[in-house]
């Protein structure tokens, strides 16, 4: 590949810039700040684009954003490769999504679609390999190997069309499909996850099966306990029926209850009658006969009111007095009309006082009557009719009440009261056998009934609790998933697939290691050539006897007078010359002696004049079969021109 021209629309500090290139060595000498390094990075961006990853907190796209220009970010580059001319157009943005690119075959005018970056197609190098071989920056850095360089060197040595890098990439992709080197992913990871899930499901199925057995065992216990409770409930119901029958039989009949009530009624009435009623009645009858036997000579004046009359009189007066006081109080308290209350109260009080004085019984002259028979007896004091009546009424009024103190009327009332008294006594004697009939101990039956009812309530509660537990266990059993056979089969299938995937991964790993070992073995073939050519170039530029040694990791050491020393023991100029010679030898080896393209960005600044002349002469010789671009801000030209 060689560059024919570049057109920069806007890239960093460069804008609206066109540069043409020719075969061989192209020297671009400009002052500091012109943008020589920016030009080198533009060529790289056309070949490989941007990674858009952050380095030092900033992306490559941000580093090369246009400076104060409104032009489009990017440009184009025209190159020649294997007899064809291609135009590469790339315009960038903040992200890879907004980047625009187009590749055109200038001879046919047709767009070309490459599945790789243009640098990989045109130079056969990845971006990393390009930085390590085709681009020489101003800062000298150590060169490290990568897979692309190793693969190309291995292909050169073994003279084979097989692309080691592609094979290793395919192996990495194959292993990545099986298992990620970092993070979680790949078939093995997914199978392991599935196995873990199936193991958990199998464990759940086992737990469900054990729980199912526990539920079945518990439900059998519940059935047995419920049967025992049912038998106990039947026994309690029998006892309750028996106790209720006994209790019903011990209750008195309606006839007995009426008899007891009648007995209690009569007994209470007789308790209020004095026990000397019979004697008082006989005495009253005797007095009534005596009174009846006393003849009356003339009409007898109305006898004054007896003691009972006074009681009635005083009681009536007291009631009237209280009523009068009440009206007075109501009138004064304004509960009723005050005048009305006071007047009525005073009137009633006056009536009460007047009744006491006006109706007070007075003693009247007694009319002489026939002599009492007792008077005929000189040994007894004479007994008057008033005395007999007074004693009669005293005895009679203990048992009867009469509004009029008439002996005959009171006598009839007393006789009736005595007759009722005797009738009650006879009735009481008749009811006494019924009342005294022996009764069953109801309290004992009621206590037994209460105890049996308590036991039955406990049995009912326990039966309900067992029923609820049985219902809950039945619902839980329905929800249990016990299909462990299908889970076990799937688990065994996944485990077999996992073992197969692990064997495949181990096989791919082994193949990759074997390829690496093969490449290491091949490196023993190209390393001597690389060391020899690096030494030749180094001795040509430095005109010394220094020998270069390179190991598998591209670590370069120098041997002087038979003693090997590390690069750090030499001056910066020698180190940079050694790095230049090594890269040129590597590029020659990569391209079989003909370096197609190389950019040197002021990399010879630390060389002394002689070394500079020989280094530029070497660069001119190497560019005879390709193209070299030398960027510098210094005036010395050496063999550049």
PLY file of the C-alpha trace (Angstrom):
ply
format ascii 1.0
element vertex 641
property float x
property float y
property float z
element edge 640
property int vertex1
property int vertex2
end_header
0.00 0.00 0.00
1.05 3.56 -0.62
-0.71 6.86 0.04
-1.43 9.06 -2.98
-3.03 12.03 -1.21
-4.97 13.17 1.86
-7.65 15.83 2.16
-8.38 17.06 5.69
-11.72 18.86 6.12
-11.22 19.46 9.82
-9.11 17.38 12.23
-7.55 18.89 15.34
-5.74 22.09 14.32
-5.65 21.08 10.66
-8.46 22.20 8.37
-8.97 22.53 4.61
-5.60 20.87 4.02
-4.54 18.78 1.00
-1.22 16.93 0.76
0.04 14.78 -2.12
2.49 11.90 -1.59
4.89 10.15 -3.98
6.76 6.88 -4.00
9.81 6.44 -1.79
10.68 8.90 0.94
8.35 11.85 1.63
9.82 14.55 3.87
7.48 17.04 5.54
9.49 19.67 7.42
7.40 22.26 9.31
7.78 24.37 12.42
6.55 23.27 15.82
2.80 23.66 16.12
2.09 23.04 12.45
0.32 19.75 13.17
2.76 17.09 12.03
1.73 14.64 14.75
-1.92 15.51 14.00
-1.28 14.58 10.35
0.19 11.22 11.45
-2.88 10.58 13.62
-5.21 11.58 10.74
-3.59 8.90 8.53
-4.03 6.38 11.34
-7.69 7.43 11.84
-8.35 6.90 8.11
-6.88 3.40 8.34
-8.31 2.30 11.71
-10.81 4.88 12.95
-11.29 5.66 16.65
-11.90 3.26 19.53
-14.01 5.90 21.36
-12.73 4.46 24.63
-11.46 6.83 27.30
-7.71 7.13 27.83
-6.75 9.44 30.66
-10.39 10.49 31.01
-10.77 11.59 27.37
-11.53 9.76 24.09
-9.47 9.98 20.86
-12.44 11.66 19.19
-12.42 14.38 21.87
-8.64 14.83 21.53
-8.86 15.53 17.80
-12.06 17.57 17.73
-11.64 20.49 15.26
-10.09 23.65 16.73
-12.37 26.63 16.04
-13.54 25.27 12.70
-17.06 24.66 11.49
-15.96 22.06 8.94
-16.93 18.41 9.12
-14.83 16.36 11.53
-12.73 14.12 9.24
-11.68 13.92 5.60
-10.48 11.47 2.95
-7.35 9.57 1.89
-6.56 8.06 -1.52
-4.33 4.97 -1.55
-3.00 2.48 -4.08
-3.03 -1.24 -3.29
-2.30 -4.18 -5.59
-2.93 -2.11 -8.72
-6.24 -0.62 -7.50
-6.89 2.90 -6.23
-9.21 3.32 -3.24
-10.69 6.44 -1.69
-11.30 6.22 2.07
-13.77 8.77 3.46
-14.40 8.97 7.21
-16.22 11.62 9.24
-16.37 11.27 13.00
-18.52 12.34 15.91
-18.78 11.94 19.65
-19.69 8.23 19.36
-19.21 5.37 16.91
-22.91 5.49 15.96
-22.61 8.90 14.32
-19.42 8.03 12.42
-19.83 8.00 8.61
-17.48 6.03 6.35
-17.34 5.09 2.70
-14.78 3.10 0.69
-14.74 3.56 -3.09
-12.79 1.93 -5.90
-11.70 4.98 -7.90
-11.16 3.04 -11.15
-14.67 1.52 -11.18
-16.47 4.20 -9.14
-18.16 1.48 -7.08
-18.38 1.42 -3.34
-16.32 -1.28 -1.66
-17.59 -3.05 1.45
-14.84 -4.28 3.74
-15.62 -6.36 6.80
-12.42 -5.15 8.48
-10.67 -1.86 8.99
-8.87 -0.54 5.85
-5.48 -0.85 7.59
-6.08 -4.58 8.18
-6.99 -5.06 4.49
-4.26 -2.85 3.00
-1.35 -3.47 5.42
-2.38 -6.76 6.98
-1.85 -5.23 10.43
-4.24 -4.54 13.27
-4.24 -1.07 14.81
-2.10 -2.33 17.68
0.39 -3.97 15.30
0.50 -0.81 13.16
1.50 1.21 16.23
4.29 -1.28 16.96
5.80 -1.61 13.51
4.74 0.93 10.86
4.56 4.05 13.02
7.63 5.56 14.71
6.59 8.34 17.11
8.86 10.98 18.50
8.78 9.42 21.95
10.78 6.22 22.11
8.73 3.45 23.69
9.40 -0.20 24.32
8.01 -2.61 21.76
5.74 -5.42 23.00
4.50 -8.38 20.96
0.86 -9.05 20.14
-1.06 -11.89 18.52
-1.16 -10.22 15.12
2.62 -9.80 14.94
3.20 -13.31 16.30
0.81 -14.77 13.78
2.38 -13.01 10.83
5.88 -14.05 11.93
4.68 -17.62 12.46
3.10 -17.69 9.02
6.31 -16.44 7.48
8.33 -19.14 9.16
6.03 -22.08 8.48
5.22 -20.84 4.94
1.56 -21.64 5.50
-1.64 -19.83 4.54
-3.21 -20.61 7.88
-3.80 -17.49 9.90
-2.71 -18.18 13.43
-4.48 -15.07 14.72
-7.78 -16.16 13.16
-7.46 -19.63 14.58
-6.74 -18.32 18.04
-9.65 -15.88 17.73
-11.96 -18.69 16.69
-10.76 -20.73 19.64
-11.36 -17.78 21.97
-14.82 -17.27 20.51
-15.54 -20.98 20.84
-14.40 -20.99 24.46
-16.32 -17.77 25.14
-19.49 -19.45 23.90
-18.80 -22.16 26.43
-17.56 -19.98 29.31
-16.56 -16.34 29.72
-13.01 -15.73 30.93
-14.35 -12.84 33.02
-17.85 -12.27 34.29
-20.85 -14.55 33.99
-21.91 -16.05 30.70
-21.48 -18.92 28.26
-23.04 -22.32 27.90
-21.25 -23.79 30.92
-22.44 -20.92 33.13
-26.02 -21.24 31.88
-25.98 -25.02 32.32
-24.58 -24.63 35.83
-27.34 -22.14 36.61
-29.94 -24.53 35.20
-28.45 -27.40 37.22
-28.59 -25.26 40.36
-32.22 -24.46 39.63
-33.06 -28.10 38.94
-31.18 -29.14 42.08
-33.27 -26.65 44.01
-36.43 -27.96 42.36
-35.40 -31.53 43.12
-34.76 -30.55 46.72
-38.15 -28.82 46.81
-39.74 -31.95 45.36
-38.04 -34.04 48.06
-39.17 -31.62 50.74
-42.67 -31.70 49.25
-42.66 -35.51 49.29
-41.50 -35.55 52.92
-44.09 -32.95 53.80
-46.75 -35.00 52.02
-45.85 -38.03 54.12
-45.95 -35.89 57.28
-49.39 -34.59 56.28
-50.68 -38.11 55.56
-49.38 -39.34 58.92
-50.88 -36.36 60.74
-54.25 -36.79 58.98
-54.32 -40.43 60.10
-53.69 -39.28 63.67
-56.44 -36.67 63.30
-58.86 -39.32 61.99
-58.12 -41.58 64.96
-58.44 -38.71 67.43
-61.70 -37.54 65.83
-63.10 -41.07 66.07
-62.21 -41.19 69.77
-63.76 -37.74 70.27
-66.89 -38.84 68.41
-67.24 -41.87 70.71
-66.75 -39.64 73.75
-69.36 -37.21 72.38
-71.87 -40.06 71.96
-71.18 -41.15 75.56
-71.67 -37.57 76.80
-74.93 -37.24 74.88
-76.17 -40.46 76.53
-75.25 -39.19 79.99
-76.89 -35.84 79.31
-80.13 -37.52 78.21
-80.12 -39.70 81.31
-79.46 -36.75 83.64
-82.13 -34.64 81.94
-84.66 -37.46 82.44
-83.78 -37.75 86.13
-83.94 -33.99 86.52
-87.33 -33.89 84.80
-88.61 -36.68 87.04
-87.40 -34.92 90.17
-89.31 -31.75 89.35
-92.69 -31.39 91.23
-95.93 -31.75 89.25
-98.31 -28.88 88.70
-100.64 -30.27 91.38
-97.79 -30.42 93.88
-96.65 -26.95 92.93
-100.20 -25.59 93.41
-100.46 -27.46 96.73
-97.15 -26.02 97.92
-98.19 -22.56 96.87
-101.54 -22.98 98.66
-99.77 -24.32 101.72
-97.36 -21.39 101.80
-100.24 -18.93 101.37
-102.30 -20.42 104.21
-99.27 -20.87 106.44
-98.27 -17.22 106.00
-101.85 -16.15 106.80
-102.02 -18.32 109.93
-98.67 -16.95 111.12
-100.28 -13.49 111.25
-103.09 -14.75 113.54
-102.27 -14.86 117.28
-101.99 -18.35 118.67
-104.62 -17.64 121.38
-107.38 -17.14 118.82
-109.33 -20.18 120.04
-109.24 -19.07 123.68
-110.07 -15.46 122.79
-112.96 -16.67 120.60
-114.40 -18.78 123.47
-114.03 -15.85 125.85
-115.68 -13.48 123.37
-118.58 -15.89 122.89
-119.02 -16.14 126.64
-118.94 -12.35 126.94
-121.47 -12.00 124.13
-123.83 -14.36 125.93
-123.42 -12.46 129.16
-124.08 -9.17 127.37
-127.14 -10.66 125.75
-128.43 -11.87 129.14
-128.36 -8.38 130.68
-131.86 -6.75 130.25
-132.12 -3.12 129.13
-134.57 -0.86 131.24
-134.44 2.30 129.11
-132.80 3.32 126.01
-129.16 3.70 126.44
-127.44 6.73 125.09
-124.97 6.30 122.36
-121.81 5.05 123.84
-118.82 7.10 123.29
-116.38 6.00 120.66
-114.11 3.28 121.77
-110.35 3.43 121.55
-110.57 2.41 117.88
-112.68 5.49 117.16
-110.03 7.71 118.66
-107.40 6.04 116.53
-109.46 6.65 113.40
-110.15 10.25 114.43
-106.52 11.02 115.16
-105.36 9.25 112.00
-107.79 11.27 109.87
-106.73 14.50 111.54
-103.06 13.64 111.02
-103.61 12.92 107.33
-105.48 16.22 106.91
-102.74 18.08 108.75
-100.05 16.53 106.51
-102.11 17.36 103.43
-102.46 20.97 104.59
-98.73 21.24 105.22
-98.05 19.79 101.76
-100.25 22.42 100.04
-98.54 25.14 102.05
-95.10 23.91 100.98
-96.15 23.60 97.32
-97.58 27.10 97.34
-94.56 28.62 99.02
-92.16 26.73 96.64
-94.15 28.05 93.63
-94.76 24.52 92.45
-98.42 25.53 92.23
-100.16 28.87 92.57
-98.87 30.30 95.84
-102.20 31.84 96.97
-104.12 28.71 96.12
-101.59 26.48 97.86
-101.41 28.61 101.01
-105.22 29.03 101.28
-105.91 25.34 100.73
-103.17 24.39 103.20
-104.56 26.71 105.90
-108.16 25.56 105.35
-107.20 21.89 105.59
-105.15 22.51 108.76
-108.11 24.33 110.38
-110.42 21.45 109.45
-107.99 18.96 110.99
-107.71 20.92 114.25
-111.49 21.44 114.41
-112.12 17.73 113.84
-109.92 16.85 116.78
-111.81 19.14 119.16
-115.37 18.87 117.77
-115.51 15.13 117.43
-113.77 14.34 120.74
-116.00 11.73 122.50
-117.61 12.98 125.70
-118.82 11.00 128.69
-122.61 10.97 129.22
-124.70 10.03 132.11
-125.35 6.42 132.39
-128.94 5.32 132.64
-129.48 2.93 135.34
-130.26 -0.49 134.04
-131.22 -3.72 135.53
-128.94 -4.94 138.17
-126.11 -7.24 137.06
-126.56 -10.70 138.33
-123.16 -10.44 139.85
-124.44 -7.78 142.09
-126.72 -10.30 143.67
-123.57 -12.05 144.80
-122.22 -10.19 147.73
-118.85 -11.95 147.33
-118.17 -10.53 143.77
-117.89 -6.93 142.73
-120.66 -5.88 140.33
-119.86 -6.13 136.52
-121.48 -3.60 134.25
-122.54 -4.05 130.62
-119.95 -1.46 129.52
-117.21 -3.53 131.09
-118.37 -6.66 129.34
-118.66 -4.87 125.99
-115.29 -3.21 126.47
-113.62 -6.55 127.06
-115.59 -8.10 124.18
-114.60 -5.44 121.72
-110.98 -5.55 122.91
-110.81 -9.28 122.17
-112.81 -9.08 118.95
-110.82 -6.19 117.48
-107.65 -8.30 117.71
-109.03 -10.42 114.87
-111.72 -8.38 113.05
-112.38 -4.78 112.18
-115.87 -3.24 112.31
-116.88 0.31 111.53
-119.71 0.18 114.10
-119.20 -1.21 117.59
-122.32 -3.33 117.53
-121.93 -6.47 119.61
-124.00 -8.64 117.33
-122.30 -7.44 114.13
-118.85 -7.79 115.64
-119.80 -11.20 117.01
-120.83 -12.40 113.51
-117.63 -11.07 112.02
-115.58 -12.73 114.73
-117.43 -15.98 114.25
-116.72 -15.88 110.50
-113.06 -15.09 111.13
-112.78 -18.00 113.56
-114.53 -20.28 111.11
-112.06 -19.28 108.36
-109.21 -19.81 110.81
-110.34 -23.35 111.55
-110.91 -24.01 107.84
-107.37 -22.87 107.08
-106.04 -25.18 109.77
-107.92 -28.12 108.32
-106.76 -27.30 104.80
-103.18 -27.00 106.07
-103.44 -30.44 107.65
-104.77 -31.79 104.34
-101.87 -30.24 102.33
-99.19 -31.21 104.82
-98.65 -34.78 103.47
-98.13 -33.41 99.96
-95.74 -30.70 101.16
-93.77 -33.17 103.27
-93.40 -35.64 100.42
-89.66 -36.51 100.04
-87.85 -34.74 97.09
-84.90 -35.76 94.92
-81.58 -33.86 95.37
-81.78 -31.61 92.29
-78.53 -29.75 93.06
-76.49 -32.93 92.67
-78.12 -33.68 89.33
-77.55 -30.12 88.14
-73.87 -30.27 89.14
-73.43 -33.54 87.25
-75.25 -32.04 84.28
-72.93 -29.00 84.34
-69.81 -31.21 84.50
-70.96 -33.37 81.56
-71.84 -30.24 79.54
-68.32 -28.87 80.23
-66.71 -32.08 79.02
-68.93 -32.08 75.91
-67.97 -28.42 75.18
-64.26 -29.30 75.38
-64.81 -32.25 73.06
-66.68 -30.05 70.59
-63.92 -27.42 70.62
-61.24 -30.05 70.09
-63.25 -31.63 67.27
-63.63 -28.22 65.54
-59.89 -27.52 65.93
-59.04 -30.91 64.40
-61.47 -30.25 61.54
-59.82 -26.90 60.79
-56.35 -28.47 60.92
-57.47 -31.30 58.64
-58.93 -28.81 56.13
-55.71 -26.73 56.14
-53.53 -29.82 55.67
-55.70 -31.01 52.78
-55.35 -27.61 51.04
-51.58 -27.62 51.61
-51.32 -31.13 50.19
-53.07 -30.03 47.01
-50.47 -27.29 46.50
-47.47 -29.59 46.92
-45.56 -30.44 43.72
-43.98 -33.86 44.03
-43.03 -34.59 40.39
-39.39 -35.30 41.16
-38.91 -37.91 38.41
-39.14 -35.38 35.56
-36.86 -32.97 37.44
-34.34 -35.77 38.08
-34.33 -36.74 34.39
-33.82 -33.12 33.32
-31.07 -32.69 35.92
-29.20 -35.76 34.67
-29.54 -34.49 31.10
-28.13 -31.06 32.05
-25.30 -32.63 34.05
-24.33 -34.79 31.06
-24.48 -31.73 28.78
-22.38 -29.75 31.29
-19.72 -32.47 31.39
-19.66 -32.51 27.59
-19.30 -28.69 27.48
-16.48 -28.82 30.04
-14.69 -31.46 27.95
-15.12 -29.30 24.86
-13.80 -26.26 26.72
-10.84 -28.22 28.04
-10.14 -29.52 24.52
-10.27 -25.99 23.06
-8.01 -24.77 25.84
-5.60 -27.59 25.11
-5.62 -26.81 21.37
-4.98 -23.13 22.12
-2.08 -24.03 24.40
-0.71 -26.39 21.79
-0.91 -23.63 19.15
0.84 -21.28 21.53
3.51 -23.86 22.11
3.80 -24.39 18.39
4.14 -20.65 17.89
6.82 -20.57 20.59
8.60 -23.35 18.80
8.30 -21.43 15.55
9.63 -18.30 17.22
12.93 -20.13 17.61
13.06 -20.09 13.83
12.39 -16.38 13.19
14.05 -14.94 16.31
17.58 -15.71 15.08
16.79 -13.97 11.78
15.28 -11.01 13.66
18.32 -10.75 15.97
20.73 -11.04 13.06
19.03 -8.33 10.97
18.63 -6.01 13.99
22.35 -6.40 14.73
23.27 -5.69 11.09
21.18 -2.48 11.03
22.44 -1.41 14.48
26.10 -1.88 13.54
25.52 -0.02 10.26
23.99 3.03 11.96
26.29 3.15 15.01
29.41 1.81 13.28
30.04 -0.30 16.41
30.31 -3.95 17.40
27.07 -3.96 19.40
25.00 -7.12 19.08
21.24 -7.22 19.64
19.43 -10.11 21.29
15.62 -10.48 21.24
13.59 -12.93 23.30
10.08 -14.31 22.79
8.50 -11.25 24.44
10.40 -8.85 22.15
12.61 -7.70 25.01
15.79 -6.33 23.42
19.21 -6.51 25.09
22.65 -5.44 23.85
25.85 -7.42 23.99
29.11 -5.47 24.06
32.51 -7.20 24.16
30.84 -10.50 25.00
28.83 -9.08 27.94
25.01 -8.77 27.71
23.52 -5.63 29.22
20.02 -4.29 29.54
18.92 -1.33 27.46
18.73 0.91 30.54
22.54 0.92 30.80
22.94 2.71 27.44
22.33 6.30 26.39
18.99 7.48 25.09
20.38 7.86 21.61
21.64 4.26 21.52
18.29 3.03 22.91
16.33 4.91 20.22
18.68 3.72 17.43
18.32 0.14 18.70
14.50 0.50 18.73
14.56 1.94 15.19
16.75 -0.91 13.91
14.60 -3.52 15.64
11.40 -2.12 14.14
12.89 -1.90 10.68
14.15 -5.48 10.96
10.71 -6.58 12.19
8.98 -4.77 9.32
11.31 -6.36 6.81
10.61 -9.76 8.30
6.85 -9.14 8.26
6.86 -8.10 4.60
9.63 -10.37 3.34
12.18 -7.59 2.95
9.93 -4.98 1.31
8.41 -2.53 3.77
5.23 -1.15 2.13
4.64 1.88 4.34
6.24 3.59 7.31
5.78 6.93 9.15
8.59 8.45 11.20
7.54 11.37 13.39
10.83 13.14 14.24
12.16 9.95 15.77
15.84 10.79 15.02
15.96 13.98 17.09
18.29 12.48 19.72
20.76 10.99 17.19
24.22 12.62 16.78
25.13 13.90 13.34
26.88 10.74 12.12
24.20 8.44 13.41
21.55 10.77 11.96
23.16 10.65 8.50
23.41 6.87 8.52
19.85 6.50 9.94
18.38 8.71 7.21
20.38 6.84 4.58
18.97 3.59 5.92
15.44 5.02 5.80
15.98 6.10 2.18
17.22 2.67 1.19
14.28 0.89 2.85
11.73 3.23 1.20
13.02 2.39 -2.26
10.59 -0.53 -2.47
7.70 1.19 -0.66
6.77 4.49 0.86
8.10 6.37 3.90
6.87 9.63 5.42
9.33 11.58 7.55
7.94 14.42 9.71
10.38 16.86 11.29
10.76 20.44 12.53
14.59 20.44 12.32
16.72 21.87 9.50
19.29 19.10 9.27
18.50 16.79 6.44
21.28 14.18 6.46
20.51 11.82 3.59
16.84 12.76 3.47
17.21 14.88 0.33
0 1
1 2
2 3
3 4
4 5
5 6
6 7
7 8
8 9
9 10
10 11
11 12
12 13
13 14
14 15
15 16
16 17
17 18
18 19
19 20
20 21
21 22
22 23
23 24
24 25
25 26
26 27
27 28
28 29
29 30
30 31
31 32
32 33
33 34
34 35
35 36
36 37
37 38
38 39
39 40
40 41
41 42
42 43
43 44
44 45
45 46
46 47
47 48
48 49
49 50
50 51
51 52
52 53
53 54
54 55
55 56
56 57
57 58
58 59
59 60
60 61
61 62
62 63
63 64
64 65
65 66
66 67
67 68
68 69
69 70
70 71
71 72
72 73
73 74
74 75
75 76
76 77
77 78
78 79
79 80
80 81
81 82
82 83
83 84
84 85
85 86
86 87
87 88
88 89
89 90
90 91
91 92
92 93
93 94
94 95
95 96
96 97
97 98
98 99
99 100
100 101
101 102
102 103
103 104
104 105
105 106
106 107
107 108
108 109
109 110
110 111
111 112
112 113
113 114
114 115
115 116
116 117
117 118
118 119
119 120
120 121
121 122
122 123
123 124
124 125
125 126
126 127
127 128
128 129
129 130
130 131
131 132
132 133
133 134
134 135
135 136
136 137
137 138
138 139
139 140
140 141
141 142
142 143
143 144
144 145
145 146
146 147
147 148
148 149
149 150
150 151
151 152
152 153
153 154
154 155
155 156
156 157
157 158
158 159
159 160
160 161
161 162
162 163
163 164
164 165
165 166
166 167
167 168
168 169
169 170
170 171
171 172
172 173
173 174
174 175
175 176
176 177
177 178
178 179
179 180
180 181
181 182
182 183
183 184
184 185
185 186
186 187
187 188
188 189
189 190
190 191
191 192
192 193
193 194
194 195
195 196
196 197
197 198
198 199
199 200
200 201
201 202
202 203
203 204
204 205
205 206
206 207
207 208
208 209
209 210
210 211
211 212
212 213
213 214
214 215
215 216
216 217
217 218
218 219
219 220
220 221
221 222
222 223
223 224
224 225
225 226
226 227
227 228
228 229
229 230
230 231
231 232
232 233
233 234
234 235
235 236
236 237
237 238
238 239
239 240
240 241
241 242
242 243
243 244
244 245
245 246
246 247
247 248
248 249
249 250
250 251
251 252
252 253
253 254
254 255
255 256
256 257
257 258
258 259
259 260
260 261
261 262
262 263
263 264
264 265
265 266
266 267
267 268
268 269
269 270
270 271
271 272
272 273
273 274
274 275
275 276
276 277
277 278
278 279
279 280
280 281
281 282
282 283
283 284
284 285
285 286
286 287
287 288
288 289
289 290
290 291
291 292
292 293
293 294
294 295
295 296
296 297
297 298
298 299
299 300
300 301
301 302
302 303
303 304
304 305
305 306
306 307
307 308
308 309
309 310
310 311
311 312
312 313
313 314
314 315
315 316
316 317
317 318
318 319
319 320
320 321
321 322
322 323
323 324
324 325
325 326
326 327
327 328
328 329
329 330
330 331
331 332
332 333
333 334
334 335
335 336
336 337
337 338
338 339
339 340
340 341
341 342
342 343
343 344
344 345
345 346
346 347
347 348
348 349
349 350
350 351
351 352
352 353
353 354
354 355
355 356
356 357
357 358
358 359
359 360
360 361
361 362
362 363
363 364
364 365
365 366
366 367
367 368
368 369
369 370
370 371
371 372
372 373
373 374
374 375
375 376
376 377
377 378
378 379
379 380
380 381
381 382
382 383
383 384
384 385
385 386
386 387
387 388
388 389
389 390
390 391
391 392
392 393
393 394
394 395
395 396
396 397
397 398
398 399
399 400
400 401
401 402
402 403
403 404
404 405
405 406
406 407
407 408
408 409
409 410
410 411
411 412
412 413
413 414
414 415
415 416
416 417
417 418
418 419
419 420
420 421
421 422
422 423
423 424
424 425
425 426
426 427
427 428
428 429
429 430
430 431
431 432
432 433
433 434
434 435
435 436
436 437
437 438
438 439
439 440
440 441
441 442
442 443
443 444
444 445
445 446
446 447
447 448
448 449
449 450
450 451
451 452
452 453
453 454
454 455
455 456
456 457
457 458
458 459
459 460
460 461
461 462
462 463
463 464
464 465
465 466
466 467
467 468
468 469
469 470
470 471
471 472
472 473
473 474
474 475
475 476
476 477
477 478
478 479
479 480
480 481
481 482
482 483
483 484
484 485
485 486
486 487
487 488
488 489
489 490
490 491
491 492
492 493
493 494
494 495
495 496
496 497
497 498
498 499
499 500
500 501
501 502
502 503
503 504
504 505
505 506
506 507
507 508
508 509
509 510
510 511
511 512
512 513
513 514
514 515
515 516
516 517
517 518
518 519
519 520
520 521
521 522
522 523
523 524
524 525
525 526
526 527
527 528
528 529
529 530
530 531
531 532
532 533
533 534
534 535
535 536
536 537
537 538
538 539
539 540
540 541
541 542
542 543
543 544
544 545
545 546
546 547
547 548
548 549
549 550
550 551
551 552
552 553
553 554
554 555
555 556
556 557
557 558
558 559
559 560
560 561
561 562
562 563
563 564
564 565
565 566
566 567
567 568
568 569
569 570
570 571
571 572
572 573
573 574
574 575
575 576
576 577
577 578
578 579
579 580
580 581
581 582
582 583
583 584
584 585
585 586
586 587
587 588
588 589
589 590
590 591
591 592
592 593
593 594
594 595
595 596
596 597
597 598
598 599
599 600
600 601
601 602
602 603
603 604
604 605
605 606
606 607
607 608
608 609
609 610
610 611
611 612
612 613
613 614
614 615
615 616
616 617
617 618
618 619
619 620
620 621
621 622
622 623
623 624
624 625
625 626
626 627
627 628
628 629
629 630
630 631
631 632
632 633
633 634
634 635
635 636
636 637
637 638
638 639
639 640
